[in-house]
Amino acid sequence: MKILVLNCGSSSIKYQFIDMETRNVLAEGIAEKIGEDIALFTYKSPKFTKKKREMVIDNHEQGLQLIIDSLLDKINGVIADKSEIDAVGHRLVHAGEHYSDAVVVTEHVVEVMRECISLAPLHNPANLKGIEAVFKNMPEVPQCGVFDTAFHQTMPEQAYLYPLPLEFYQKHKIRRYGFHGTSHKYVSLRAAEFLNRDITALKIISCHLGNGASITAIDGGKSVDTSMGLTPLEGLMMGTRCGDIDPALPVHMQQNLGLGVDEVNSILNKKSGMLGLSQISNDMREIEDQVLLHNNPAAIQALDVYCYRIKKYIGSYFAAMNGLDLLVFTGGVGENMPIMREQVCRDMEALGIRLDHETNAKFTSEIELLSTPDSRVTVLKVPTNEELMIALETQRLLTH
């Protein structure tokens, strides 16, 4: 089975074409700046070096057709006929409380996604464009979707309910949903497989740390709590998002600083976090350089806050699960920033966490055991692969 995995944004389509027999990526790339004056298209396969081309791409339907044409290209393509695309798997964002597993895309799924647009106004309309593009370009090909929120639907009420008047949940479904579920699920399964352990017997804390960041408590293979909430703004400090703050702060900013709702929303989502606190960058590679090479006080302070907040969540989830077997770091920052991992795990011996500093300092692209032999908690770096997880879920749905 060969599966085309799509991650559709408002003006982009990221894609991977995966051979499920070998799990090899046959081709990948991105169509970006769709609908703008000049769009960019990137295609890469084992026999074709990744290149960006400038062109006009009016809509997602044209973007998808461009991807299909590239896969079929006589010189650089990887298939001879469109019929070799056995299925399409979508990264989808929000389905409210409707789905706790991957789904075959039906009209009901589309209706649910439309209902949840208010919960994910940037993502759900873009995801729907991708589904519609596939319906128009390849109507005979089955489509499946994996929702970011689905993995977290196993959270108990005490974890997902906000202490607001209950009717806000009952009437408007205001609650914690969580995101990055596909990544958290993949790395927890991969970690258990790597250790040759039964995931149903493990207590795992998964730290997905990128420009967006979240942390999840996974007990017996199920999400029991996660840091992101109704929106991806809650929880950890991120690249440009503030994470947890006093909930009265936005009101204070409007009443006392003369800021409007849109201004406050922009500050909290786009101008805060690492960028806001360091006044340097939201890119952790630049922060790392400023810390290690220049001993920059602002960068050091921002990194201290970043790591401290991760430590607090690890401690709280340790308490919530009454123990911890496995701590996982993943995502662009989690996989590639040794000084962050070292700082998070420092002075955590009381929880049974001991980091092997020599191993932690290595840069590898593979799964890596980072804890010492006497550490009660196993610490792993696990490269995430959301596209493969989506493809595996699509294959599972269509096979069984």
Long-range contacts (C-beta under 8 A, 24 or more apart in sequence): 1-86, 1-87, 1-395, 1-398, 1-399, 2-26, 2-79, 2-84, 2-85, 2-86, 3-85, 3-86, 3-87, 3-88, 3-89, 3-391, 3-394, 3-395, 4-67, 4-71, 4-85, 4-87, 4-88, 4-89, 5-88, 5-89, 5-90, 5-91, 5-387, 5-390, 5-391, 5-394, 6-64, 6-88, 6-89, 6-90, 6-91, 6-130, 6-134, 7-90, 7-91, 7-386, 7-387, 8-60, 8-90, 8-91, 8-126, 8-127, 8-129, 8-130, 8-133, 9-123, 9-126, 10-122, 10-125, 10-126, 11-35, 11-36, 13-60, 13-63, 13-64, 13-67, 13-130, 15-67, 16-387, 16-391, 17-71, 17-78, 17-85, 18-387, 18-388, 18-391, 20-391, 20-392, 20-395, 23-388, 25-387, 26-71, 26-78, 26-79, 27-70, 27-71, 27-77, 27-78, 29-67, 29-70, 31-57, 31-63, 31-66, 31-67, 33-57, 34-58, 34-59, 34-60, 34-62, 34-63, 35-59, 39-63, 41-66, 41-70, 43-67, 43-70, 43-76, 45-76, 45-77, 45-78, 47-76, 48-76, 59-129, 59-133, 60-129, 60-130, 60-132, 60-133, 61-132, 61-133, 61-136, 61-137, 63-133, 64-130, 64-133, 64-134, 64-137, 65-137, 68-137, 68-138, 82-138, 85-138, 85-141, 86-141, 86-398, 87-141, 87-142, 87-143, 87-144, 87-394, 87-395, 87-398, 88-134, 88-138, 88-141, 88-142, 88-143, 88-144, 88-394, 89-143, 89-144, 89-145, 89-146, 89-390, 89-391, 89-393, 89-394, 90-127, 90-130, 90-131, 90-143, 90-144, 90-145, 90-146, 90-390, 91-127, 91-145, 91-146, 91-148, 91-182, 91-386, 91-387, 91-390, 92-124, 92-127, 92-145, 92-146, 92-147, 92-148, 93-120, 93-123, 93-124, 93-127, 93-147, 93-148, 93-149, 93-179, 94-119, 94-120, 94-123, 94-124, 94-147, 94-148, 94-149, 94-177, 95-147, 95-149, 95-150, 96-149, 96-173, 96-177, 97-153, 97-173, 99-147, 99-150, 99-153, 100-150, 100-153, 100-154, 101-150, 102-144, 102-145, 102-146, 102-147, 102-150, 102-390, 102-393, 102-394, 102-396, 102-397, 103-144, 103-145, 103-147, 103-397, 104-142, 104-143, 104-144, 104-397, 104-398, 105-131, 105-142, 105-143, 105-144, 105-145, 109-145, 119-173, 119-177, 119-230, 119-231, 142-398, 144-390, 144-393, 144-394, 144-397, 144-398, 146-182, 146-389, 146-390, 146-393, 146-394, 147-181, 148-178, 148-179, 148-180, 148-181, 148-182, 149-177, 149-178, 149-179, 149-181, 150-181, 151-178, 151-181, 151-182, 151-184, 151-185, 151-223, 152-176, 152-177, 152-178, 152-179, 152-181, 152-216, 152-223, 152-226, 153-223, 154-222, 154-223, 154-224, 155-223, 155-224, 155-225, 155-226, 156-224, 159-224, 159-225, 159-320, 162-229, 162-230, 174-230, 175-230, 176-226, 176-228, 176-229, 176-230, 176-234, 177-228, 177-229, 177-230, 178-214, 178-216, 178-223, 178-226, 178-227, 178-228, 178-229, 179-212, 179-214, 179-226, 179-228, 179-232, 180-208, 180-212, 180-214, 180-216, 180-226, 180-228, 181-216, 181-223, 181-226, 182-386, 182-389, 182-390, 183-208, 183-330, 183-331, 183-384, 183-386, 183-389, 184-208, 184-214, 184-216, 184-218, 184-223, 184-226, 185-223, 185-389, 186-384, 186-385, 186-386, 186-388, 186-389, 187-328, 187-330, 187-382, 187-384, 188-218, 188-221, 188-328, 189-221, 190-367, 190-382, 190-385, 191-326, 191-328, 191-367, 191-380, 191-382, 192-221, 192-326, 194-367, 194-380, 194-382, 195-326, 195-378, 195-380, 197-325, 202-325, 202-326, 203-321, 203-322, 203-323, 203-324, 203-325, 203-326, 204-324, 204-325, 204-326, 204-327, 204-328, 205-313, 205-314, 205-317, 205-318, 205-324, 205-326, 205-327, 205-328, 206-328, 206-330, 207-310, 207-314, 207-327, 207-328, 207-329, 207-330, 207-331, 207-334, 207-344, 208-330, 208-331, 208-334, 208-384, 209-236, 209-310, 209-329, 209-330, 209-331, 209-332, 209-333, 209-334, 209-337, 209-340, 210-239, 210-331, 210-332, 210-333, 210-334, 211-238, 211-239, 211-240, 211-282, 211-332, 211-333, 212-238, 212-239, 212-241, 213-237, 213-238, 213-239, 213-243, 213-331, 213-333, 215-310, 215-313, 215-314, 215-317, 217-317, 217-320, 217-321, 219-321, 224-320, 224-321, 225-317, 225-320, 227-313, 233-268, 233-269, 235-313, 236-306, 236-309, 236-310, 236-313, 237-273, 237-274, 237-277, 237-305, 237-306, 237-309, 238-273, 238-274, 239-273, 239-274, 239-275, 239-282, 239-283, 239-284, 240-269, 240-270, 240-271, 240-272, 240-273, 240-274, 240-275, 240-276, 240-282, 241-268, 241-269, 241-272, 241-273, 242-268, 242-272, 242-273, 242-276, 243-273, 243-309, 244-309, 274-302, 274-306, 277-301, 277-302, 277-305, 278-302, 284-332, 284-333, 284-337, 284-340, 285-336, 288-337, 288-339, 288-340, 291-339, 292-339, 303-339, 303-340, 303-343, 304-343, 306-340, 307-340, 307-343, 307-344, 310-344, 311-344, 311-348, 314-344, 314-348, 314-351, 315-351, 318-351, 324-351, 324-352, 324-377, 325-377, 325-378, 326-377, 326-378, 326-379, 326-380, 327-353, 327-377, 327-378, 327-379, 327-380, 328-379, 328-380, 328-381, 328-382, 329-370, 329-379, 329-380, 329-381, 329-382, 330-381, 330-382, 330-383, 330-384, 331-384, 334-381, 335-381, 335-382, 335-383, 335-384, 336-363, 338-362, 338-363, 341-370, 341-379, 341-381, 345-379, 351-377, 352-376, 352-377, 353-377, 353-379, 355-379
